[in-house]
Structures are given as structure tokens and as C-alpha cells.
């Protein structure tokens, strides 16, 4: 095997992917210059970014296969360098050797065979799970989450306090090891998890789904679950966030597959921490249908927090958050009115209303038959006011010029600001997505097993 390189299928789009390519390119340079320790570190970092790109950036299947193949080459090369550094050889390691046995004609020391017997399969599984580690933290603070004060306090208690004040959690006072966030879709469960990833600076955050843990190969799914928890213990303090956990841990039944049963059994064993210390590992689950969870899995989540539909004050704040710094003429009273008019809407529903409303000024530009000359902020410097900008207007407006948006120079267009009429038009065509029957089931589950968030 020659020194690994990148091929054309890998050279695709995406910031994370480009960062991965830069890292492995630098790694091969360091490898050639015999800076093996730095090369090994860069190979391993590059593989993490490649796996992250496969998971979170759109790639063709061909590109994904190519990236996976390259990742295996980089990992093999990193292992060769690791062995070389461990034995502190004087001569440079050959690029074609993948272990000591190959370069020794098939012979190697017993201690080495034991270590490489430390399971190449395990290393492969753990490498596939490295993509679940969020390396670039989301920029979502607690204040960006409207309402949900009880849920935020419970998460701070479970995540932030044990890291900042470990001396508080000694003896019988131990932090929570399992928290389940349940509630209607679109109420901010995953958003809360992103806030945890941002705020828990010293923690390793694993974001996994059923796709990461279910394999078509017999017996591999439960190994993936086991390796996920082993990785979390290695990188502790760590947080394992499992979105839509109901898809993995629904109630056991007679007609379910043997594979599904084994995955649940492995989850139960790992969450219980039998034979392993679970200190420093928090499992954070999210689901819209908690009543389908297996009873034993439900018990492992010591805190079960209901994330309800937002109340009027929280809805008002959600409107403000989504409008952000977009030019608008909305007053405080307008935002309160919108909050009161959206009873039954989830945070996701409100984001759809706002996104549609934000397009209303664009539609006005697109359908306008007349424009007027106005003063407005310069494109280069918003603090400077310039003349000769063009904004859509009605035909009867004094000074209206008959023209279409195609005739307006791109640097001369001043789009209309977002106003209350735009919001009301969008609100009139948008309906809440939360099912009333599901709300009844969620309320019953909260009464039986949960707490208000």
C-alpha cells in the first residue's frame, strides 16, 4: 500500500469535507517527511471529518463509497505509524506494511499479536461511530431556547453542574444518567440537545440515530451499541443523544425479529452499566411517541421530561427569534398578537409561518409592475444612506416608474420591510401539525410517568 491519497470522487462539495481533504493532504506530507506522530494525528482527525461529512453533508452514493474506502486506508496507515512509534524504530516504517507480521515475513511478537488481536473488527466499528461525534459545536445557547425552563434546569443539573463542580456529586449524590425528552413533534427536543452540545464545552457529544446502529449483518447491531457506550466511556464526560429512540427501543413483542430483541437487550445492559462504570456518561433520548417504549428502557431514563406545545409568551419569543435581524416594522404589540393567535402551534409550525412571511417582500418584488426611487442603506455600508434605490410600489404612487424586477439593477433594489400584514397572510394559510389525539396520549403518559418541562 502506498501512502494514501484523495481521488476525484472524494473531491466533492462541503466545508467539513474540504477540511477533511486538507487534513489528510497535510498528513501525507508529514508522512513523507517522516514526522510520523503528526501524520498519525492528522490521518485520524481527517477520518473523523470524512465520517462527519458522510453523515451531515449531501453526497452521492459513489462519493460515499469512495470516502469510506479512503477512510479505511487512512486508518490502516495510522495504525502502522502507531505501531512504529510504539516500538521506536530507528528505520522508517514501510508504507506497504500494515502490521509487524507483514514486514517480518508473517512473524511477530506474542505481545503484538495480542494487541492487534485487540480486535481490528472493534476498531472498524468504533471508526464508523466516530462520525456520530459532533466536532463542530452548534452555536445554540440556553437563551435561544424559548421557555422550557424546567427542562433546561434538569439538563444543567445533569450535564453542566457535574463538570463544573464535581465535588458536589460525591457519595450518594450522583448526576442523572438517563433523561428522556418527550412531547409533540416540533416543540424543541432536538433543539434542546443542540443547546446541550453547545453549553457542555468539556463533554464529548454523540448524536446517533437508528441508521447509525442498525446493520444488515447478523450480530453487528448489538456490537455497534456496545462500542458506542465504550467510546462514550473512553471520551467521558460524554453525552449520547438518541433522536427518535422509539425506533430502536419499542416494546418487546412475540412477533418482533431476533435482531431487534438483541439490540434492546444490549441497550438495557449498557444503560444499566452492568460490569462497566457509567459515571460521566449521560444518555439523552427524544421521542414523539413515548408510550411505545419498552417498559425496561423507560425505567432506565430516570428523568422523563414533557416538552409541551409553547404557551403564548413562549410563542411570542419564538416569533422574535425566527424574525431575528430581518428588516421589519413589527412592534412589541404585534409580536404579542401573533403569539396569542397561534394557540396549538409548535415551535416548528411557527418557524414555517415566519419563513413564509419572510418571502412576502420577495414576492412583492417579483409581482411588482411599478417601482419608486427611495433613500436607503448602502449595500457596502449599512450605516451610509444612499439615493437612487428602487423599491416596489403601486401604480398610483407619486413618481412610480413602470418596470419589472428584471429591469432593476441588482445593486439598486431595496426590498420592502417585513410587516404585520405579511405575517397575517402567512398565518392564514398555515395550519398546526400536532394531532389532538396524540396530545391526549402524551398528557396521559406525563401523568403516569413524566414531569412537566
PLY file of the C-alpha trace (Angstrom):
ply
format ascii 1.0
element vertex 453
property float x
property float y
property float z
element edge 452
property int vertex1
property int vertex2
end_header
0.00 0.00 0.00
1.40 3.33 -1.00
0.78 6.45 1.01
-2.97 7.17 0.85
-4.19 9.98 -1.37
-7.55 11.50 -2.31
-9.38 10.62 -5.52
-11.78 12.64 -7.65
-14.94 11.11 -6.23
-13.90 12.36 -2.81
-13.15 15.86 -4.06
-16.77 16.99 -3.67
-18.56 19.86 -2.00
-18.99 20.75 1.68
-16.99 22.67 4.26
-16.43 19.64 6.51
-15.36 17.52 3.54
-12.88 20.16 2.39
-11.43 20.32 5.91
-11.02 16.52 5.86
-9.22 16.68 2.50
-6.89 19.39 3.80
-6.08 17.30 6.89
-5.20 14.09 5.00
-3.21 16.05 2.41
-1.15 17.53 5.23
-0.90 14.05 6.81
0.67 12.55 3.68
3.18 15.42 3.56
4.16 14.83 7.20
4.32 11.09 6.49
6.78 11.64 3.62
8.83 13.94 5.84
8.95 11.14 8.48
7.06 13.24 11.05
5.11 10.11 11.93
3.48 11.27 15.15
1.96 14.35 13.50
0.99 12.32 10.42
-0.85 9.76 12.57
-2.77 12.51 14.37
-3.74 14.20 11.10
-4.86 10.90 9.50
-7.15 10.16 12.46
-8.59 13.70 12.52
-9.14 13.59 8.77
-11.09 10.33 9.05
-13.36 11.87 11.72
-14.17 14.79 9.44
-14.78 12.45 6.47
-17.26 10.40 8.53
-18.92 13.61 9.73
-19.28 14.75 6.09
-20.86 11.42 5.05
-23.45 11.80 7.80
-24.30 15.50 7.63
-23.48 16.68 4.09
-25.27 15.61 0.91
-23.08 13.18 -1.06
-23.76 10.80 -3.93
-23.60 7.07 -3.14
-20.48 6.79 -5.31
-18.77 9.55 -3.33
-19.78 7.95 -0.03
-18.31 4.58 -1.05
-15.11 6.26 -2.21
-14.82 8.18 1.08
-15.37 5.01 3.13
-12.67 3.19 1.15
-10.22 6.03 1.67
-11.06 6.16 5.39
-10.06 2.50 5.76
-6.73 3.25 4.04
-6.05 6.23 6.30
-6.93 4.25 9.43
-4.66 1.37 8.36
-1.80 3.79 7.75
-2.41 5.47 11.13
-2.22 2.03 12.82
1.09 1.29 11.07
2.52 4.58 12.29
1.22 3.97 15.80
2.95 0.59 15.96
6.14 2.12 14.59
6.13 4.91 17.18
5.38 2.45 19.97
8.42 0.34 19.13
10.53 3.47 18.48
12.25 2.00 15.44
15.25 3.77 14.04
14.47 2.95 10.44
11.43 4.47 8.70
8.35 2.30 8.51
7.49 0.96 5.08
4.35 2.37 3.55
3.34 -1.08 2.31
3.29 -2.70 5.74
0.04 -2.78 7.68
1.46 -4.55 10.73
4.64 -6.08 12.05
3.71 -9.52 10.82
3.76 -8.34 7.20
7.15 -6.66 7.44
8.51 -9.62 9.45
7.52 -12.25 6.96
4.44 -13.20 8.92
6.21 -13.38 12.29
5.53 -11.06 15.19
5.90 -11.00 18.93
3.23 -12.53 21.14
2.54 -9.22 22.84
1.94 -7.59 19.50
-0.39 -10.29 18.28
-2.35 -9.86 21.50
-2.63 -6.15 20.91
-3.58 -6.38 17.26
-5.88 -9.15 18.43
-7.38 -6.23 20.32
-9.74 -6.66 17.59
-9.48 -4.99 14.21
-13.24 -5.54 13.93
-13.77 -3.47 17.08
-11.57 -0.71 15.69
-13.59 -0.75 12.47
-16.90 -0.49 14.36
-15.60 2.32 16.55
-14.27 4.14 13.48
-17.75 4.00 11.94
-19.18 5.50 15.14
-16.65 8.35 15.19
-18.94 10.13 12.73
-21.53 10.43 15.49
-19.20 12.70 17.47
-20.10 16.34 16.91
-16.75 18.03 16.37
-18.05 21.47 15.41
-20.38 22.55 18.20
-23.75 24.06 17.22
-23.97 27.72 18.23
-27.20 27.47 20.25
-27.27 28.92 23.77
-29.79 28.28 26.54
-31.29 31.73 25.88
-32.03 30.72 22.28
-34.50 28.13 23.58
-37.78 29.89 24.33
-39.48 28.68 27.53
-38.87 25.08 28.74
-37.25 26.33 31.94
-37.74 23.07 33.87
-36.20 21.04 31.05
-33.22 23.41 30.84
-32.68 23.24 34.62
-32.80 19.42 34.57
-30.23 19.32 31.75
-27.95 21.81 33.53
-28.22 19.65 36.65
-27.31 16.52 34.69
-24.64 17.94 32.38
-23.17 21.30 33.36
-23.03 21.12 37.17
-21.17 17.74 37.42
-18.49 19.08 35.03
-18.09 22.46 36.72
-18.49 21.35 40.33
-17.55 17.65 40.52
-17.10 17.88 44.31
-20.87 18.41 44.64
-21.52 14.93 43.25
-19.85 12.59 45.69
-21.13 9.76 47.86
-24.79 9.03 47.20
-25.36 12.29 45.29
-24.82 11.24 41.67
-25.83 13.05 38.46
-28.65 11.69 36.31
-27.57 9.03 33.82
-30.67 8.95 31.62
-33.04 11.75 30.59
-35.94 11.26 28.18
-37.41 14.28 26.41
-40.89 13.52 25.12
-43.60 15.66 23.57
-45.31 16.62 20.31
-43.15 16.95 17.18
-41.56 20.36 16.63
-41.52 21.50 20.27
-37.74 21.80 20.60
-36.47 18.42 21.85
-33.64 18.18 19.32
-33.04 21.93 19.67
-32.52 21.45 23.40
-30.00 18.70 22.63
-28.09 21.13 20.38
-28.05 23.64 23.23
-26.58 20.93 25.48
-23.89 20.21 22.85
-23.04 23.94 22.76
-23.04 24.56 26.50
-21.27 21.35 27.59
-17.90 22.53 26.29
-15.85 19.87 28.06
-18.10 16.98 27.07
-17.99 14.77 24.00
-21.40 14.85 22.32
-22.55 11.78 20.36
-25.60 12.34 18.15
-26.87 8.97 16.90
-29.96 7.61 15.18
-31.19 4.14 14.32
-29.31 4.38 10.99
-26.01 4.54 12.90
-26.74 1.46 14.99
-28.73 -0.91 12.78
-26.73 -3.15 10.45
-27.83 -5.73 7.92
-25.11 -8.10 9.18
-26.17 -10.57 11.86
-24.86 -9.64 15.29
-23.26 -6.36 14.23
-26.02 -4.05 15.52
-25.57 -5.01 19.17
-21.79 -4.71 18.73
-22.33 -1.16 17.45
-24.40 -0.36 20.56
-21.71 -1.83 22.81
-18.95 0.08 21.04
-20.94 3.31 21.20
-21.05 3.09 25.00
-17.38 2.05 25.15
-16.45 5.10 23.06
-18.56 7.30 25.34
-16.79 5.92 28.43
-13.41 6.46 26.77
-14.25 10.10 25.95
-16.11 10.92 29.18
-17.61 13.18 30.30
-19.84 12.43 27.35
-23.45 12.70 26.23
-25.17 10.18 23.95
-28.15 11.81 22.24
-30.51 9.34 20.54
-33.19 11.04 18.48
-36.43 9.11 17.80
-35.38 6.48 20.33
-38.73 4.74 19.89
-37.47 3.37 16.53
-34.82 1.35 18.43
-36.43 0.60 21.79
-40.14 -0.03 21.28
-41.99 -2.58 23.42
-40.86 -6.17 23.03
-43.37 -8.49 21.42
-43.59 -12.11 20.21
-43.57 -11.19 16.54
-40.52 -8.90 16.55
-37.27 -10.00 14.93
-34.46 -11.59 16.90
-32.15 -8.77 15.79
-34.45 -6.06 17.25
-34.68 -8.00 20.52
-30.90 -8.27 20.81
-30.44 -4.51 20.21
-32.86 -3.72 23.06
-31.15 -6.23 25.35
-27.76 -4.64 24.65
-29.19 -1.16 25.31
-30.58 -2.33 28.64
-27.26 -3.87 29.67
-25.22 -0.83 28.64
-27.56 1.74 30.21
-27.62 -0.23 33.44
-23.82 -0.21 33.43
-23.53 -3.87 34.41
-19.83 -4.69 34.50
-18.97 -1.14 33.47
-18.91 2.20 35.23
-21.41 4.59 33.68
-20.09 7.58 35.63
-19.64 10.56 33.35
-21.97 9.22 30.63
-25.44 10.71 30.13
-27.94 9.12 27.74
-30.32 11.73 26.35
-33.29 10.35 24.41
-36.02 12.13 22.45
-39.33 10.77 21.19
-42.77 11.93 19.99
-44.46 8.64 20.95
-43.14 7.63 24.40
-45.99 5.19 25.05
-44.42 2.68 22.59
-41.13 2.49 24.55
-40.27 -0.78 26.25
-41.01 -0.58 29.98
-37.47 -1.60 30.95
-35.97 1.08 28.67
-38.38 3.64 30.13
-37.17 2.78 33.62
-33.54 3.38 32.61
-34.43 7.01 31.87
-34.55 8.32 35.42
-35.95 11.72 34.39
-38.77 11.82 31.84
-39.46 15.44 30.90
-42.51 16.53 28.95
-41.74 19.17 26.31
-45.21 20.66 25.66
-46.54 22.96 22.98
-45.37 26.50 23.77
-47.61 28.88 25.72
-48.45 32.37 24.37
-45.40 34.16 25.92
-43.06 31.46 24.58
-44.72 31.67 21.15
-44.15 35.44 21.18
-40.45 34.84 21.85
-40.25 32.17 19.13
-41.64 34.68 16.59
-38.95 37.18 17.66
-36.18 34.58 17.44
-37.17 33.50 13.93
-37.62 37.04 12.59
-34.18 37.87 14.00
-32.49 40.90 12.45
-34.52 40.84 9.22
-35.68 44.41 8.42
-39.23 44.65 9.79
-41.81 47.11 11.11
-43.27 44.78 13.76
-43.93 46.29 17.17
-43.90 44.55 20.55
-47.70 44.55 20.44
-47.62 42.87 17.00
-45.45 40.04 18.34
-47.82 39.57 21.30
-50.79 39.44 18.91
-49.08 36.78 16.82
-48.31 34.77 19.97
-51.97 34.89 21.01
-53.23 33.93 17.55
-51.14 30.74 17.31
-52.64 28.56 20.04
-51.86 24.90 19.25
-48.83 25.73 17.09
-45.48 24.10 17.83
-42.18 25.94 17.56
-41.59 24.24 14.19
-45.03 25.38 12.96
-44.21 28.98 13.92
-40.89 28.77 12.07
-42.82 27.77 8.93
-45.16 30.76 9.36
-42.21 33.14 9.72
-40.27 31.65 6.80
-43.30 32.04 4.56
-43.82 35.61 5.80
-40.17 36.42 5.10
-40.81 35.52 1.47
-43.68 38.03 1.17
-41.38 41.02 0.45
-39.63 38.93 -2.21
-43.00 38.11 -3.79
-43.85 41.82 -3.82
-40.66 42.47 -5.79
-41.44 39.60 -8.15
-45.01 40.68 -8.94
-44.45 44.47 -8.95
-45.21 46.40 -12.16
-44.01 49.77 -10.79
-41.04 50.91 -8.69
-40.26 54.19 -6.97
-36.95 55.88 -6.16
-36.18 55.87 -2.43
-33.35 56.50 0.04
-31.94 53.56 1.92
-28.83 51.88 3.39
-25.89 51.24 1.12
-25.13 47.62 0.17
-21.44 48.18 1.02
-22.00 50.00 4.32
-25.44 49.79 6.02
-24.57 52.88 8.09
-24.39 55.01 4.95
-27.65 56.22 3.33
-27.76 56.48 -0.46
-30.26 57.80 -3.03
-31.45 56.20 -6.27
-32.54 52.90 -4.76
-35.67 51.30 -6.22
-38.49 49.73 -4.23
-41.78 48.18 -5.48
-44.89 50.37 -5.24
-48.47 50.58 -6.52
-49.12 52.21 -9.93
-50.84 55.20 -8.26
-47.84 56.13 -6.09
-46.40 59.60 -7.00
-43.22 59.17 -9.04
-43.95 55.49 -9.82
-41.87 54.13 -12.70
-43.37 51.35 -14.80
-40.86 48.49 -14.88
-40.45 44.86 -13.80
-37.94 43.41 -11.36
-35.92 42.21 -14.36
-35.20 45.86 -15.23
-33.89 46.75 -11.74
-30.06 46.66 -11.33
-29.14 44.21 -8.57
-27.29 46.86 -6.53
-30.25 49.29 -6.69
-33.03 47.10 -5.24
-34.37 47.96 -1.76
-36.75 45.22 -0.71
-39.84 46.16 1.36
-39.54 45.52 5.10
-41.48 42.69 6.72
-44.75 43.98 8.22
-47.71 42.66 10.22
-49.78 42.17 7.06
-47.16 39.77 5.71
-47.28 37.76 8.93
-51.08 37.58 8.97
-51.22 36.48 5.31
-48.84 33.60 6.06
-50.68 32.72 9.25
-53.97 32.48 7.33
-52.56 29.75 5.07
-50.66 27.70 7.69
-52.21 25.09 9.98
-50.72 23.48 13.11
-49.36 19.97 12.55
-49.86 18.45 16.00
-52.55 15.79 16.26
-55.13 16.28 19.07
-55.28 12.53 19.77
-51.51 12.38 20.26
-51.75 15.27 22.72
-54.19 13.25 24.82
-51.82 10.24 24.82
-48.85 12.45 25.69
-50.76 14.05 28.55
-51.65 10.61 29.93
-48.01 9.45 29.66
-46.94 12.61 31.51
-49.47 11.91 34.26
-48.34 8.30 34.58
-44.56 8.53 34.16
-43.30 12.05 33.40
-42.77 15.52 34.73
-43.59 18.94 33.26
-40.80 20.58 31.26
0 1
1 2
2 3
3 4
4 5
5 6
6 7
7 8
8 9
9 10
10 11
11 12
12 13
13 14
14 15
15 16
16 17
17 18
18 19
19 20
20 21
21 22
22 23
23 24
24 25
25 26
26 27
27 28
28 29
29 30
30 31
31 32
32 33
33 34
34 35
35 36
36 37
37 38
38 39
39 40
40 41
41 42
42 43
43 44
44 45
45 46
46 47
47 48
48 49
49 50
50 51
51 52
52 53
53 54
54 55
55 56
56 57
57 58
58 59
59 60
60 61
61 62
62 63
63 64
64 65
65 66
66 67
67 68
68 69
69 70
70 71
71 72
72 73
73 74
74 75
75 76
76 77
77 78
78 79
79 80
80 81
81 82
82 83
83 84
84 85
85 86
86 87
87 88
88 89
89 90
90 91
91 92
92 93
93 94
94 95
95 96
96 97
97 98
98 99
99 100
100 101
101 102
102 103
103 104
104 105
105 106
106 107
107 108
108 109
109 110
110 111
111 112
112 113
113 114
114 115
115 116
116 117
117 118
118 119
119 120
120 121
121 122
122 123
123 124
124 125
125 126
126 127
127 128
128 129
129 130
130 131
131 132
132 133
133 134
134 135
135 136
136 137
137 138
138 139
139 140
140 141
141 142
142 143
143 144
144 145
145 146
146 147
147 148
148 149
149 150
150 151
151 152
152 153
153 154
154 155
155 156
156 157
157 158
158 159
159 160
160 161
161 162
162 163
163 164
164 165
165 166
166 167
167 168
168 169
169 170
170 171
171 172
172 173
173 174
174 175
175 176
176 177
177 178
178 179
179 180
180 181
181 182
182 183
183 184
184 185
185 186
186 187
187 188
188 189
189 190
190 191
191 192
192 193
193 194
194 195
195 196
196 197
197 198
198 199
199 200
200 201
201 202
202 203
203 204
204 205
205 206
206 207
207 208
208 209
209 210
210 211
211 212
212 213
213 214
214 215
215 216
216 217
217 218
218 219
219 220
220 221
221 222
222 223
223 224
224 225
225 226
226 227
227 228
228 229
229 230
230 231
231 232
232 233
233 234
234 235
235 236
236 237
237 238
238 239
239 240
240 241
241 242
242 243
243 244
244 245
245 246
246 247
247 248
248 249
249 250
250 251
251 252
252 253
253 254
254 255
255 256
256 257
257 258
258 259
259 260
260 261
261 262
262 263
263 264
264 265
265 266
266 267
267 268
268 269
269 270
270 271
271 272
272 273
273 274
274 275
275 276
276 277
277 278
278 279
279 280
280 281
281 282
282 283
283 284
284 285
285 286
286 287
287 288
288 289
289 290
290 291
291 292
292 293
293 294
294 295
295 296
296 297
297 298
298 299
299 300
300 301
301 302
302 303
303 304
304 305
305 306
306 307
307 308
308 309
309 310
310 311
311 312
312 313
313 314
314 315
315 316
316 317
317 318
318 319
319 320
320 321
321 322
322 323
323 324
324 325
325 326
326 327
327 328
328 329
329 330
330 331
331 332
332 333
333 334
334 335
335 336
336 337
337 338
338 339
339 340
340 341
341 342
342 343
343 344
344 345
345 346
346 347
347 348
348 349
349 350
350 351
351 352
352 353
353 354
354 355
355 356
356 357
357 358
358 359
359 360
360 361
361 362
362 363
363 364
364 365
365 366
366 367
367 368
368 369
369 370
370 371
371 372
372 373
373 374
374 375
375 376
376 377
377 378
378 379
379 380
380 381
381 382
382 383
383 384
384 385
385 386
386 387
387 388
388 389
389 390
390 391
391 392
392 393
393 394
394 395
395 396
396 397
397 398
398 399
399 400
400 401
401 402
402 403
403 404
404 405
405 406
406 407
407 408
408 409
409 410
410 411
411 412
412 413
413 414
414 415
415 416
416 417
417 418
418 419
419 420
420 421
421 422
422 423
423 424
424 425
425 426
426 427
427 428
428 429
429 430
430 431
431 432
432 433
433 434
434 435
435 436
436 437
437 438
438 439
439 440
440 441
441 442
442 443
443 444
444 445
445 446
446 447
447 448
448 449
449 450
450 451
451 452
